[in-house]
């Protein structure tokens, strides 16, 4: 298993856990976890040339950052 695949799996798990944290614990902590989870999946999607996913992750991170700044 390559590093990028490990990061993708870890990022996916972190995103799911972050949604739980957003709903039941703390929106701020959940959003931070979500941004980290989304960001560490990017190397895999660059490697596989999944540009649409990278664009979606960028938009989702911008939305998450707006929540942190509000």
Secondary structure as UniProt FT lines:
FT   HELIX           3..24
FT   HELIX           27..47
FT   TURN            48..49
FT   HELIX           51..69
//
